[in-house]
Structure formats: C-alpha cells, structure tokens
Amino acid sequence: MECYFCQRNIKDIDFKETQILRRFISAAGKIKPKKRTGVCSNHQRKLTRAIKRARYLALLSFTSK
C-alpha cells in the first residue's frame, strides 16, 4: 500500500484541513498507527504534529463524543 500523501504529492500537511486529518483518527479519538493507514514514516510524523496542533487550537477534539 502506498502512502496517501505520497500518492497525491502532498509535501506538507496543513493542520487546518481537518477533513483530511479526521481520516487518520480512530473512533476513540486516537491517532491511527502507520501500519493501519499505510502512511510512510516521514508523513506519519508530519501528520501527528498536524493533528496535535489542530487539537490545541480546538479544530479537532481530544476525545470523541
């Protein structure tokens, strides 16, 4: 399986694009591991940083309710 971001030639992951970030968060609100999503290591680190920033700015919730 190829990386979602490498396929679409996305270099930087923007924390404001919450629709994309929600694909990589489980129903419990946890960040899905790269084994499940198929994202490469480089993009997984950027994805984690973007999700945490979006949570801090209240664009995403910390928990699922």
PDBQT receptor file of N, H, CA, C and O in Angstrom, charges set to zero:
ATOM      1  N   MET A   1       0.842  -1.167   0.000  1.00  0.00    +0.000 N 
ATOM      2  CA  MET A   1       0.000   0.000   0.000  1.00  0.00    +0.000 C 
ATOM      3  C   MET A   1       0.901   1.249   0.000  1.00  0.00    +0.000 C 
ATOM      4  O   MET A   1       1.852   1.351   0.775  1.00  0.00    +0.000 OA
ATOM      5  N   GLU A   2       0.578   2.164  -0.869  1.00  0.00    +0.000 N 
ATOM      6  H   GLU A   2      -0.195   2.080  -1.499  1.00  0.00    +0.000 HD
ATOM      7  CA  GLU A   2       1.366   3.390  -0.962  1.00  0.00    +0.000 C 
ATOM      8  C   GLU A   2       0.803   4.454  -0.031  1.00  0.00    +0.000 C 
ATOM      9  O   GLU A   2      -0.388   4.465   0.281  1.00  0.00    +0.000 OA
ATOM     10  N   CYS A   3       1.673   5.336   0.398  1.00  0.00    +0.000 N 
ATOM     11  H   CYS A   3       2.640   5.327   0.144  1.00  0.00    +0.000 HD
ATOM     12  CA  CYS A   3       1.304   6.418   1.307  1.00  0.00    +0.000 C 
ATOM     13  C   CYS A   3       0.267   7.337   0.658  1.00  0.00    +0.000 C 
ATOM     14  O   CYS A   3       0.393   7.702  -0.511  1.00  0.00    +0.000 OA
ATOM     15  N   TYR A   4      -0.754   7.705   1.429  1.00  0.00    +0.000 N 
ATOM     16  H   TYR A   4      -0.856   7.409   2.379  1.00  0.00    +0.000 HD
ATOM     17  CA  TYR A   4      -1.825   8.586   0.954  1.00  0.00    +0.000 C 
ATOM     18  C   TYR A   4      -1.257   9.918   0.468  1.00  0.00    +0.000 C 
ATOM     19  O   TYR A   4      -1.683  10.438  -0.563  1.00  0.00    +0.000 OA
ATOM     20  N   PHE A   5      -0.302  10.464   1.204  1.00  0.00    +0.000 N 
ATOM     21  H   PHE A   5       0.044  10.042   2.041  1.00  0.00    +0.000 HD
ATOM     22  CA  PHE A   5       0.252  11.775   0.886  1.00  0.00    +0.000 C 
ATOM     23  C   PHE A   5       1.271  11.701  -0.252  1.00  0.00    +0.000 C 
ATOM     24  O   PHE A   5       1.375  12.639  -1.041  1.00  0.00    +0.000 OA
ATOM     25  N   CYS A   6       2.015  10.615  -0.349  1.00  0.00    +0.000 N 
ATOM     26  H   CYS A   6       1.931   9.852   0.292  1.00  0.00    +0.000 HD
ATOM     27  CA  CYS A   6       2.963  10.452  -1.451  1.00  0.00    +0.000 C 
ATOM     28  C   CYS A   6       2.224  10.281  -2.777  1.00  0.00    +0.000 C 
ATOM     29  O   CYS A   6       2.667  10.801  -3.800  1.00  0.00    +0.000 OA
ATOM     30  N   GLN A   7       1.114   9.567  -2.769  1.00  0.00    +0.000 N 
ATOM     31  H   GLN A   7       0.753   9.144  -1.938  1.00  0.00    +0.000 HD
ATOM     32  CA  GLN A   7       0.304   9.376  -3.973  1.00  0.00    +0.000 C 
ATOM     33  C   GLN A   7      -0.189  10.702  -4.529  1.00  0.00    +0.000 C 
ATOM     34  O   GLN A   7      -0.199  10.913  -5.742  1.00  0.00    +0.000 OA
ATOM     35  N   ARG A   8      -0.597  11.588  -3.639  1.00  0.00    +0.000 N 
ATOM     36  H   ARG A   8      -0.589  11.417  -2.653  1.00  0.00    +0.000 HD
ATOM     37  CA  ARG A   8      -1.166  12.877  -4.043  1.00  0.00    +0.000 C 
ATOM     38  C   ARG A   8      -0.125  13.986  -4.110  1.00  0.00    +0.000 C 
ATOM     39  O   ARG A   8      -0.457  15.149  -4.342  1.00  0.00    +0.000 OA
ATOM     40  N   ASN A   9       1.137  13.618  -3.907  1.00  0.00    +0.000 N 
ATOM     41  H   ASN A   9       1.407  12.673  -3.719  1.00  0.00    +0.000 HD
ATOM     42  CA  ASN A   9       2.266  14.550  -3.970  1.00  0.00    +0.000 C 
ATOM     43  C   ASN A   9       2.089  15.728  -3.003  1.00  0.00    +0.000 C 
ATOM     44  O   ASN A   9       2.342  16.879  -3.356  1.00  0.00    +0.000 OA
ATOM     45  N   ILE A  10       1.650  15.416  -1.780  1.00  0.00    +0.000 N 
ATOM     46  H   ILE A  10       1.445  14.480  -1.493  1.00  0.00    +0.000 HD
ATOM     47  CA  ILE A  10       1.473  16.429  -0.738  1.00  0.00    +0.000 C 
ATOM     48  C   ILE A  10       2.741  16.457   0.101  1.00  0.00    +0.000 C 
ATOM     49  O   ILE A  10       3.095  15.468   0.742  1.00  0.00    +0.000 OA
ATOM     50  N   LYS A  11       3.416  17.587   0.093  1.00  0.00    +0.000 N 
ATOM     51  H   LYS A  11       3.128  18.391  -0.427  1.00  0.00    +0.000 HD
ATOM     52  CA  LYS A  11       4.673  17.706   0.833  1.00  0.00    +0.000 C 
ATOM     53  C   LYS A  11       4.420  18.028   2.304  1.00  0.00    +0.000 C 
ATOM     54  O   LYS A  11       4.935  17.348   3.191  1.00  0.00    +0.000 OA
ATOM     55  N   ASP A  12       3.627  19.063   2.559  1.00  0.00    +0.000 N 
ATOM     56  H   ASP A  12       3.208  19.616   1.839  1.00  0.00    +0.000 HD
ATOM     57  CA  ASP A  12       3.336  19.489   3.929  1.00  0.00    +0.000 C 
ATOM     58  C   ASP A  12       1.876  19.233   4.247  1.00  0.00    +0.000 C 
ATOM     59  O   ASP A  12       1.003  19.416   3.398  1.00  0.00    +0.000 OA
ATOM     60  N   ILE A  13       1.617  18.809   5.471  1.00  0.00    +0.000 N 
ATOM     61  H   ILE A  13       2.326  18.660   6.160  1.00  0.00    +0.000 HD
ATOM     62  CA  ILE A  13       0.256  18.537   5.921  1.00  0.00    +0.000 C 
ATOM     63  C   ILE A  13      -0.210  19.737   6.732  1.00  0.00    +0.000 C 
ATOM     64  O   ILE A  13       0.406  20.092   7.736  1.00  0.00    +0.000 OA
ATOM     65  N   ASP A  14      -1.297  20.358   6.293  1.00  0.00    +0.000 N 
ATOM     66  H   ASP A  14      -1.798  20.070   5.477  1.00  0.00    +0.000 HD
ATOM     67  CA  ASP A  14      -1.804  21.561   6.947  1.00  0.00    +0.000 C 
ATOM     68  C   ASP A  14      -2.762  21.176   8.065  1.00  0.00    +0.000 C 
ATOM     69  O   ASP A  14      -3.682  20.385   7.859  1.00  0.00    +0.000 OA
ATOM     70  N   PHE A  15      -2.544  21.736   9.245  1.00  0.00    +0.000 N 
ATOM     71  H   PHE A  15      -1.797  22.379   9.412  1.00  0.00    +0.000 HD
ATOM     72  CA  PHE A  15      -3.396  21.416  10.392  1.00  0.00    +0.000 C 
ATOM     73  C   PHE A  15      -4.802  21.986  10.248  1.00  0.00    +0.000 C 
ATOM     74  O   PHE A  15      -5.698  21.585  10.990  1.00  0.00    +0.000 OA
ATOM     75  N   LYS A  16      -5.018  22.903   9.321  1.00  0.00    +0.000 N 
ATOM     76  H   LYS A  16      -4.289  23.228   8.718  1.00  0.00    +0.000 HD
ATOM     77  CA  LYS A  16      -6.342  23.497   9.126  1.00  0.00    +0.000 C 
ATOM     78  C   LYS A  16      -7.260  22.632   8.261  1.00  0.00    +0.000 C 
ATOM     79  O   LYS A  16      -8.466  22.874   8.209  1.00  0.00    +0.000 OA
ATOM     80  N   GLU A  17      -6.708  21.640   7.591  1.00  0.00    +0.000 N 
ATOM     81  H   GLU A  17      -5.728  21.444   7.633  1.00  0.00    +0.000 HD
ATOM     82  CA  GLU A  17      -7.508  20.744   6.745  1.00  0.00    +0.000 C 
ATOM     83  C   GLU A  17      -8.010  19.570   7.588  1.00  0.00    +0.000 C 
ATOM     84  O   GLU A  17      -7.485  18.459   7.508  1.00  0.00    +0.000 OA
ATOM     85  N   THR A  18      -9.025  19.837   8.385  1.00  0.00    +0.000 N 
ATOM     86  H   THR A  18      -9.452  20.740   8.450  1.00  0.00    +0.000 HD
ATOM     87  CA  THR A  18      -9.489  18.849   9.357  1.00  0.00    +0.000 C 
ATOM     88  C   THR A  18     -10.165  17.642   8.710  1.00  0.00    +0.000 C 
ATOM     89  O   THR A  18     -10.173  16.558   9.294  1.00  0.00    +0.000 OA
ATOM     90  N   GLN A  19     -10.727  17.809   7.523  1.00  0.00    +0.000 N 
ATOM     91  H   GLN A  19     -10.720  18.689   7.048  1.00  0.00    +0.000 HD
ATOM     92  CA  GLN A  19     -11.374  16.671   6.863  1.00  0.00    +0.000 C 
ATOM     93  C   GLN A  19     -10.360  15.584   6.531  1.00  0.00    +0.000 C 
ATOM     94  O   GLN A  19     -10.656  14.396   6.658  1.00  0.00    +0.000 OA
ATOM     95  N   ILE A  20      -9.174  15.984   6.108  1.00  0.00    +0.000 N 
ATOM     96  H   ILE A  20      -8.934  16.949   6.004  1.00  0.00    +0.000 HD
ATOM     97  CA  ILE A  20      -8.121  15.003   5.810  1.00  0.00    +0.000 C 
ATOM     98  C   ILE A  20      -7.610  14.384   7.108  1.00  0.00    +0.000 C 
ATOM     99  O   ILE A  20      -7.387  13.176   7.177  1.00  0.00    +0.000 OA
ATOM    100  N   LEU A  21      -7.426  15.212   8.134  1.00  0.00    +0.000 N 
ATOM    101  H   LEU A  21      -7.608  16.194   8.078  1.00  0.00    +0.000 HD
ATOM    102  CA  LEU A  21      -6.884  14.715   9.400  1.00  0.00    +0.000 C 
ATOM    103  C   LEU A  21      -7.827  13.724  10.069  1.00  0.00    +0.000 C 
ATOM    104  O   LEU A  21      -7.368  12.784  10.717  1.00  0.00    +0.000 OA
ATOM    105  N   ARG A  22      -9.131  13.913   9.925  1.00  0.00    +0.000 N 
ATOM    106  H   ARG A  22      -9.504  14.676   9.398  1.00  0.00    +0.000 HD
ATOM    107  CA  ARG A  22     -10.110  13.014  10.562  1.00  0.00    +0.000 C 
ATOM    108  C   ARG A  22     -10.017  11.588  10.036  1.00  0.00    +0.000 C 
ATOM    109  O   ARG A  22     -10.401  10.649  10.733  1.00  0.00    +0.000 OA
ATOM    110  N   ARG A  23      -9.513  11.410   8.818  1.00  0.00    +0.000 N 
ATOM    111  H   ARG A  23      -9.200  12.173   8.251  1.00  0.00    +0.000 HD
ATOM    112  CA  ARG A  23      -9.353  10.064   8.249  1.00  0.00    +0.000 C 
ATOM    113  C   ARG A  23      -8.335   9.243   9.028  1.00  0.00    +0.000 C 
ATOM    114  O   ARG A  23      -8.367   8.013   9.002  1.00  0.00    +0.000 OA
ATOM    115  N   PHE A  24      -7.436   9.928   9.719  1.00  0.00    +0.000 N 
ATOM    116  H   PHE A  24      -7.410  10.927   9.741  1.00  0.00    +0.000 HD
ATOM    117  CA  PHE A  24      -6.341   9.258  10.406  1.00  0.00    +0.000 C 
ATOM    118  C   PHE A  24      -6.526   9.244  11.915  1.00  0.00    +0.000 C 
ATOM    119  O   PHE A  24      -5.570   9.013  12.656  1.00  0.00    +0.000 OA
ATOM    120  N   ILE A  25      -7.752   9.492  12.379  1.00  0.00    +0.000 N 
ATOM    121  H   ILE A  25      -8.529   9.680  11.778  1.00  0.00    +0.000 HD
ATOM    122  CA  ILE A  25      -8.085   9.437  13.801  1.00  0.00    +0.000 C 
ATOM    123  C   ILE A  25      -9.135   8.356  13.988  1.00  0.00    +0.000 C 
ATOM    124  O   ILE A  25     -10.100   8.291  13.226  1.00  0.00    +0.000 OA
ATOM    125  N   SER A  26      -8.958   7.503  14.997  1.00  0.00    +0.000 N 
ATOM    126  H   SER A  26      -8.174   7.556  15.616  1.00  0.00    +0.000 HD
ATOM    127  CA  SER A  26      -9.904   6.418  15.254  1.00  0.00    +0.000 C 
ATOM    128  C   SER A  26     -11.189   6.957  15.876  1.00  0.00    +0.000 C 
ATOM    129  O   SER A  26     -11.277   8.139  16.209  1.00  0.00    +0.000 OA
ATOM    130  N   ALA A  27     -12.171   6.096  16.029  1.00  0.00    +0.000 N 
ATOM    131  H   ALA A  27     -12.100   5.136  15.758  1.00  0.00    +0.000 HD
ATOM    132  CA  ALA A  27     -13.446   6.487  16.629  1.00  0.00    +0.000 C 
ATOM    133  C   ALA A  27     -13.275   6.893  18.088  1.00  0.00    +0.000 C 
ATOM    134  O   ALA A  27     -14.067   7.675  18.613  1.00  0.00    +0.000 OA
ATOM    135  N   ALA A  28     -12.250   6.367  18.739  1.00  0.00    +0.000 N 
ATOM    136  H   ALA A  28     -11.607   5.732  18.312  1.00  0.00    +0.000 HD
ATOM    137  CA  ALA A  28     -11.973   6.717  20.136  1.00  0.00    +0.000 C 
ATOM    138  C   ALA A  28     -11.193   8.022  20.255  1.00  0.00    +0.000 C 
ATOM    139  O   ALA A  28     -10.960   8.504  21.363  1.00  0.00    +0.000 OA
ATOM    140  N   GLY A  29     -10.783   8.604  19.113  1.00  0.00    +0.000 N 
ATOM    141  H   GLY A  29     -10.972   8.212  18.213  1.00  0.00    +0.000 HD
ATOM    142  CA  GLY A  29     -10.063   9.868  19.133  1.00  0.00    +0.000 C 
ATOM    143  C   GLY A  29      -8.558   9.721  19.131  1.00  0.00    +0.000 C 
ATOM    144  O   GLY A  29      -7.839  10.707  19.294  1.00  0.00    +0.000 OA
ATOM    145  N   LYS A  30      -8.066   8.497  18.946  1.00  0.00    +0.000 N 
ATOM    146  H   LYS A  30      -8.650   7.696  18.814  1.00  0.00    +0.000 HD
ATOM    147  CA  LYS A  30      -6.619   8.273  18.936  1.00  0.00    +0.000 C 
ATOM    148  C   LYS A  30      -6.090   8.367  17.506  1.00  0.00    +0.000 C 
ATOM    149  O   LYS A  30      -6.813   8.123  16.540  1.00  0.00    +0.000 OA
ATOM    150  N   ILE A  31      -4.816   8.726  17.396  1.00  0.00    +0.000 N 
ATOM    151  H   ILE A  31      -4.229   8.924  18.181  1.00  0.00    +0.000 HD
ATOM    152  CA  ILE A  31      -4.172   8.778  16.089  1.00  0.00    +0.000 C 
ATOM    153  C   ILE A  31      -3.883   7.344  15.656  1.00  0.00    +0.000 C 
ATOM    154  O   ILE A  31      -3.274   6.575  16.400  1.00  0.00    +0.000 OA
ATOM    155  N   LYS A  32      -4.324   6.988  14.445  1.00  0.00    +0.000 N 
ATOM    156  H   LYS A  32      -4.819   7.613  13.841  1.00  0.00    +0.000 HD
ATOM    157  CA  LYS A  32      -4.121   5.626  13.952  1.00  0.00    +0.000 C 
ATOM    158  C   LYS A  32      -2.646   5.398  13.639  1.00  0.00    +0.000 C 
ATOM    159  O   LYS A  32      -1.970   6.303  13.149  1.00  0.00    +0.000 OA
ATOM    160  N   PRO A  33      -2.138   4.187  13.920  1.00  0.00    +0.000 N 
ATOM    161  CA  PRO A  33      -0.732   3.894  13.630  1.00  0.00    +0.000 C 
ATOM    162  C   PRO A  33      -0.484   3.762  12.128  1.00  0.00    +0.000 C 
ATOM    163  O   PRO A  33      -1.408   3.513  11.355  1.00  0.00    +0.000 OA
ATOM    164  N   LYS A  34       0.767   3.930  11.731  1.00  0.00    +0.000 N 
ATOM    165  H   LYS A  34       1.518   4.132  12.360  1.00  0.00    +0.000 HD
ATOM    166  CA  LYS A  34       1.082   3.904  10.308  1.00  0.00    +0.000 C 
ATOM    167  C   LYS A  34       0.913   2.513   9.690  1.00  0.00    +0.000 C 
ATOM    168  O   LYS A  34       0.739   2.391   8.478  1.00  0.00    +0.000 OA
ATOM    169  N   LYS A  35       0.963   1.477  10.507  1.00  0.00    +0.000 N 
ATOM    170  H   LYS A  35       1.105   1.575  11.492  1.00  0.00    +0.000 HD
ATOM    171  CA  LYS A  35       0.723   0.130   9.985  1.00  0.00    +0.000 C 
ATOM    172  C   LYS A  35      -0.710  -0.013   9.475  1.00  0.00    +0.000 C 
ATOM    173  O   LYS A  35      -0.962  -0.722   8.501  1.00  0.00    +0.000 OA
ATOM    174  N   ARG A  36      -1.633   0.658  10.131  1.00  0.00    +0.000 N 
ATOM    175  H   ARG A  36      -1.428   1.234  10.922  1.00  0.00    +0.000 HD
ATOM    176  CA  ARG A  36      -3.038   0.586   9.734  1.00  0.00    +0.000 C 
ATOM    177  C   ARG A  36      -3.357   1.483   8.544  1.00  0.00    +0.000 C 
ATOM    178  O   ARG A  36      -4.120   1.102   7.657  1.00  0.00    +0.000 OA
ATOM    179  N   THR A  37      -2.771   2.670   8.531  1.00  0.00    +0.000 N 
ATOM    180  H   THR A  37      -2.151   2.980   9.251  1.00  0.00    +0.000 HD
ATOM    181  CA  THR A  37      -3.121   3.645   7.499  1.00  0.00    +0.000 C 
ATOM    182  C   THR A  37      -2.260   3.521   6.248  1.00  0.00    +0.000 C 
ATOM    183  O   THR A  37      -2.684   3.928   5.167  1.00  0.00    +0.000 OA
ATOM    184  N   GLY A  38      -1.051   2.963   6.379  1.00  0.00    +0.000 N 
ATOM    185  H   GLY A  38      -0.706   2.633   7.257  1.00  0.00    +0.000 HD
ATOM    186  CA  GLY A  38      -0.172   2.820   5.230  1.00  0.00    +0.000 C 
ATOM    187  C   GLY A  38       0.590   4.088   4.898  1.00  0.00    +0.000 C 
ATOM    188  O   GLY A  38       1.128   4.217   3.798  1.00  0.00    +0.000 OA
ATOM    189  N   VAL A  39       0.644   5.026   5.835  1.00  0.00    +0.000 N 
ATOM    190  H   VAL A  39       0.207   4.921   6.728  1.00  0.00    +0.000 HD
ATOM    191  CA  VAL A  39       1.364   6.278   5.624  1.00  0.00    +0.000 C 
ATOM    192  C   VAL A  39       2.848   6.039   5.896  1.00  0.00    +0.000 C 
ATOM    193  O   VAL A  39       3.196   5.289   6.808  1.00  0.00    +0.000 OA
ATOM    194  N   CYS A  40       3.724   6.668   5.113  1.00  0.00    +0.000 N 
ATOM    195  H   CYS A  40       3.442   7.278   4.372  1.00  0.00    +0.000 HD
ATOM    196  CA  CYS A  40       5.162   6.496   5.321  1.00  0.00    +0.000 C 
ATOM    197  C   CYS A  40       5.596   7.206   6.601  1.00  0.00    +0.000 C 
ATOM    198  O   CYS A  40       4.859   8.031   7.141  1.00  0.00    +0.000 OA
ATOM    199  N   SER A  41       6.782   6.884   7.077  1.00  0.00    +0.000 N 
ATOM    200  H   SER A  41       7.381   6.214   6.639  1.00  0.00    +0.000 HD
ATOM    201  CA  SER A  41       7.284   7.414   8.352  1.00  0.00    +0.000 C 
ATOM    202  C   SER A  41       7.367   8.937   8.356  1.00  0.00    +0.000 C 
ATOM    203  O   SER A  41       6.991   9.586   9.332  1.00  0.00    +0.000 OA
ATOM    204  N   ASN A  42       7.855   9.493   7.269  1.00  0.00    +0.000 N 
ATOM    205  H   ASN A  42       8.161   8.966   6.476  1.00  0.00    +0.000 HD
ATOM    206  CA  ASN A  42       8.003  10.937   7.181  1.00  0.00    +0.000 C 
ATOM    207  C   ASN A  42       6.647  11.637   7.309  1.00  0.00    +0.000 C 
ATOM    208  O   ASN A  42       6.505  12.600   8.063  1.00  0.00    +0.000 OA
ATOM    209  N   HIS A  43       5.665  11.148   6.571  1.00  0.00    +0.000 N 
ATOM    210  H   HIS A  43       5.781  10.366   5.959  1.00  0.00    +0.000 HD
ATOM    211  CA  HIS A  43       4.345  11.773   6.619  1.00  0.00    +0.000 C 
ATOM    212  C   HIS A  43       3.614  11.451   7.928  1.00  0.00    +0.000 C 
ATOM    213  O   HIS A  43       2.778  12.240   8.369  1.00  0.00    +0.000 OA
ATOM    214  N   GLN A  44       3.912  10.318   8.551  1.00  0.00    +0.000 N 
ATOM    215  H   GLN A  44       4.591   9.677   8.192  1.00  0.00    +0.000 HD
ATOM    216  CA  GLN A  44       3.282   9.993   9.835  1.00  0.00    +0.000 C 
ATOM    217  C   GLN A  44       3.707  11.007  10.902  1.00  0.00    +0.000 C 
ATOM    218  O   GLN A  44       2.887  11.435  11.715  1.00  0.00    +0.000 OA
ATOM    219  N   ARG A  45       4.968  11.385  10.898  1.00  0.00    +0.000 N 
ATOM    220  H   ARG A  45       5.633  11.038  10.237  1.00  0.00    +0.000 HD
ATOM    221  CA  ARG A  45       5.442  12.391  11.847  1.00  0.00    +0.000 C 
ATOM    222  C   ARG A  45       4.773  13.736  11.597  1.00  0.00    +0.000 C 
ATOM    223  O   ARG A  45       4.353  14.408  12.539  1.00  0.00    +0.000 OA
ATOM    224  N   LYS A  46       4.674  14.128  10.337  1.00  0.00    +0.000 N 
ATOM    225  H   LYS A  46       5.015  13.582   9.572  1.00  0.00    +0.000 HD
ATOM    226  CA  LYS A  46       4.017  15.398   9.993  1.00  0.00    +0.000 C 
ATOM    227  C   LYS A  46       2.528  15.348  10.324  1.00  0.00    +0.000 C 
ATOM    228  O   LYS A  46       1.951  16.334  10.781  1.00  0.00    +0.000 OA
ATOM    229  N   LEU A  47       1.916  14.193  10.089  1.00  0.00    +0.000 N 
ATOM    230  H   LEU A  47       2.385  13.392   9.718  1.00  0.00    +0.000 HD
ATOM    231  CA  LEU A  47       0.501  14.012  10.377  1.00  0.00    +0.000 C 
ATOM    232  C   LEU A  47       0.228  14.130  11.870  1.00  0.00    +0.000 C 
ATOM    233  O   LEU A  47      -0.726  14.793  12.278  1.00  0.00    +0.000 OA
ATOM    234  N   THR A  48       1.057  13.494  12.682  1.00  0.00    +0.000 N 
ATOM    235  H   THR A  48       1.832  12.956  12.351  1.00  0.00    +0.000 HD
ATOM    236  CA  THR A  48       0.909  13.560  14.134  1.00  0.00    +0.000 C 
ATOM    237  C   THR A  48       1.037  14.990  14.623  1.00  0.00    +0.000 C 
ATOM    238  O   THR A  48       0.245  15.436  15.453  1.00  0.00    +0.000 OA
ATOM    239  N   ARG A  49       2.024  15.711  14.119  1.00  0.00    +0.000 N 
ATOM    240  H   ARG A  49       2.667  15.349  13.445  1.00  0.00    +0.000 HD
ATOM    241  CA  ARG A  49       2.231  17.101  14.508  1.00  0.00    +0.000 C 
ATOM    242  C   ARG A  49       1.027  17.959  14.110  1.00  0.00    +0.000 C 
ATOM    243  O   ARG A  49       0.603  18.823  14.877  1.00  0.00    +0.000 OA
ATOM    244  N   ALA A  50       0.473  17.723  12.911  1.00  0.00    +0.000 N 
ATOM    245  H   ALA A  50       0.817  17.021  12.288  1.00  0.00    +0.000 HD
ATOM    246  CA  ALA A  50      -0.679  18.499  12.441  1.00  0.00    +0.000 C 
ATOM    247  C   ALA A  50      -1.922  18.206  13.279  1.00  0.00    +0.000 C 
ATOM    248  O   ALA A  50      -2.685  19.121  13.588  1.00  0.00    +0.000 OA
ATOM    249  N   ILE A  51      -2.135  16.941  13.650  1.00  0.00    +0.000 N 
ATOM    250  H   ILE A  51      -1.516  16.197  13.399  1.00  0.00    +0.000 HD
ATOM    251  CA  ILE A  51      -3.296  16.577  14.472  1.00  0.00    +0.000 C 
ATOM    252  C   ILE A  51      -3.186  17.213  15.848  1.00  0.00    +0.000 C 
ATOM    253  O   ILE A  51      -4.172  17.730  16.373  1.00  0.00    +0.000 OA
ATOM    254  N   LYS A  52      -1.993  17.180  16.437  1.00  0.00    +0.000 N 
ATOM    255  H   LYS A  52      -1.192  16.760  16.010  1.00  0.00    +0.000 HD
ATOM    256  CA  LYS A  52      -1.804  17.770  17.762  1.00  0.00    +0.000 C 
ATOM    257  C   LYS A  52      -1.993  19.285  17.732  1.00  0.00    +0.000 C 
ATOM    258  O   LYS A  52      -2.555  19.855  18.667  1.00  0.00    +0.000 OA
ATOM    259  N   ARG A  53      -1.538  19.931  16.682  1.00  0.00    +0.000 N 
ATOM    260  H   ARG A  53      -1.082  19.468  15.923  1.00  0.00    +0.000 HD
ATOM    261  CA  ARG A  53      -1.743  21.375  16.547  1.00  0.00    +0.000 C 
ATOM    262  C   ARG A  53      -3.215  21.702  16.379  1.00  0.00    +0.000 C 
ATOM    263  O   ARG A  53      -3.712  22.659  16.972  1.00  0.00    +0.000 OA
ATOM    264  N   ALA A  54      -3.917  20.913  15.573  1.00  0.00    +0.000 N 
ATOM    265  H   ALA A  54      -3.514  20.135  15.091  1.00  0.00    +0.000 HD
ATOM    266  CA  ALA A  54      -5.347  21.145  15.364  1.00  0.00    +0.000 C 
ATOM    267  C   ALA A  54      -6.129  20.932  16.654  1.00  0.00    +0.000 C 
ATOM    268  O   ALA A  54      -7.090  21.654  16.922  1.00  0.00    +0.000 OA
ATOM    269  N   ARG A  55      -5.732  19.957  17.447  1.00  0.00    +0.000 N 
ATOM    270  H   ARG A  55      -4.952  19.371  17.229  1.00  0.00    +0.000 HD
ATOM    271  CA  ARG A  55      -6.383  19.745  18.746  1.00  0.00    +0.000 C 
ATOM    272  C   ARG A  55      -6.131  20.920  19.676  1.00  0.00    +0.000 C 
ATOM    273  O   ARG A  55      -7.045  21.374  20.365  1.00  0.00    +0.000 OA
ATOM    274  N   TYR A  56      -4.907  21.413  19.703  1.00  0.00    +0.000 N 
ATOM    275  H   TYR A  56      -4.164  21.045  19.144  1.00  0.00    +0.000 HD
ATOM    276  CA  TYR A  56      -4.551  22.526  20.584  1.00  0.00    +0.000 C 
ATOM    277  C   TYR A  56      -5.355  23.778  20.240  1.00  0.00    +0.000 C 
ATOM    278  O   TYR A  56      -5.746  24.530  21.132  1.00  0.00    +0.000 OA
ATOM    279  N   LEU A  57      -5.599  24.001  18.957  1.00  0.00    +0.000 N 
ATOM    280  H   LEU A  57      -5.281  23.390  18.232  1.00  0.00    +0.000 HD
ATOM    281  CA  LEU A  57      -6.356  25.174  18.516  1.00  0.00    +0.000 C 
ATOM    282  C   LEU A  57      -7.858  24.905  18.431  1.00  0.00    +0.000 C 
ATOM    283  O   LEU A  57      -8.608  25.720  17.894  1.00  0.00    +0.000 OA
ATOM    284  N   ALA A  58      -8.291  23.779  18.953  1.00  0.00    +0.000 N 
ATOM    285  H   ALA A  58      -7.682  23.117  19.390  1.00  0.00    +0.000 HD
ATOM    286  CA  ALA A  58      -9.705  23.386  19.030  1.00  0.00    +0.000 C 
ATOM    287  C   ALA A  58     -10.349  23.195  17.659  1.00  0.00    +0.000 C 
ATOM    288  O   ALA A  58     -11.558  23.382  17.519  1.00  0.00    +0.000 OA
ATOM    289  N   LEU A  59      -9.572  22.831  16.658  1.00  0.00    +0.000 N 
ATOM    290  H   LEU A  59      -8.591  22.679  16.772  1.00  0.00    +0.000 HD
ATOM    291  CA  LEU A  59     -10.131  22.482  15.351  1.00  0.00    +0.000 C 
ATOM    292  C   LEU A  59     -10.579  21.023  15.359  1.00  0.00    +0.000 C 
ATOM    293  O   LEU A  59     -11.510  20.646  14.647  1.00  0.00    +0.000 OA
ATOM    294  N   LEU A  60      -9.913  20.213  16.163  1.00  0.00    +0.000 N 
ATOM    295  H   LEU A  60      -9.157  20.519  16.741  1.00  0.00    +0.000 HD
ATOM    296  CA  LEU A  60     -10.287  18.815  16.399  1.00  0.00    +0.000 C 
ATOM    297  C   LEU A  60     -10.449  18.604  17.893  1.00  0.00    +0.000 C 
ATOM    298  O   LEU A  60      -9.820  19.292  18.696  1.00  0.00    +0.000 OA
ATOM    299  N   SER A  61     -11.286  17.661  18.261  1.00  0.00    +0.000 N 
ATOM    300  H   SER A  61     -11.798  17.102  17.609  1.00  0.00    +0.000 HD
ATOM    301  CA  SER A  61     -11.456  17.404  19.693  1.00  0.00    +0.000 C 
ATOM    302  C   SER A  61     -10.417  16.387  20.167  1.00  0.00    +0.000 C 
ATOM    303  O   SER A  61      -9.921  15.577  19.384  1.00  0.00    +0.000 OA
ATOM    304  N   PHE A  62     -10.101  16.442  21.448  1.00  0.00    +0.000 N 
ATOM    305  H   PHE A  62     -10.504  17.100  22.084  1.00  0.00    +0.000 HD
ATOM    306  CA  PHE A  62      -9.155  15.500  22.033  1.00  0.00    +0.000 C 
ATOM    307  C   PHE A  62      -9.809  14.139  22.214  1.00  0.00    +0.000 C 
ATOM    308  O   PHE A  62      -9.143  13.109  22.112  1.00  0.00    +0.000 OA
ATOM    309  N   THR A  63     -11.097  14.132  22.481  1.00  0.00    +0.000 N 
ATOM    310  H   THR A  63     -11.637  14.969  22.564  1.00  0.00    +0.000 HD
ATOM    311  CA  THR A  63     -11.845  12.895  22.662  1.00  0.00    +0.000 C 
ATOM    312  C   THR A  63     -12.996  12.850  21.669  1.00  0.00    +0.000 C 
ATOM    313  O   THR A  63     -13.369  13.874  21.096  1.00  0.00    +0.000 OA
ATOM    314  N   SER A  64     -13.549  11.683  21.468  1.00  0.00    +0.000 N 
ATOM    315  H   SER A  64     -13.246  10.851  21.933  1.00  0.00    +0.000 HD
ATOM    316  CA  SER A  64     -14.688  11.570  20.556  1.00  0.00    +0.000 C 
ATOM    317  C   SER A  64     -15.978  11.524  21.380  1.00  0.00    +0.000 C 
ATOM    318  O   SER A  64     -16.120  10.705  22.288  1.00  0.00    +0.000 OA
ATOM    319  N   LYS A  65     -16.886  12.390  21.056  1.00  0.00    +0.000 N 
ATOM    320  H   LYS A  65     -16.770  13.055  20.318  1.00  0.00    +0.000 HD
ATOM    321  CA  LYS A  65     -18.197  12.407  21.721  1.00  0.00    +0.000 C 
ATOM    322  C   LYS A  65     -19.271  12.696  20.740  1.00  0.00    +0.000 C 
ATOM    323  O   LYS A  65     -20.444  12.752  21.109  1.00  0.00    +0.000 OA
TER     324      LYS A  65
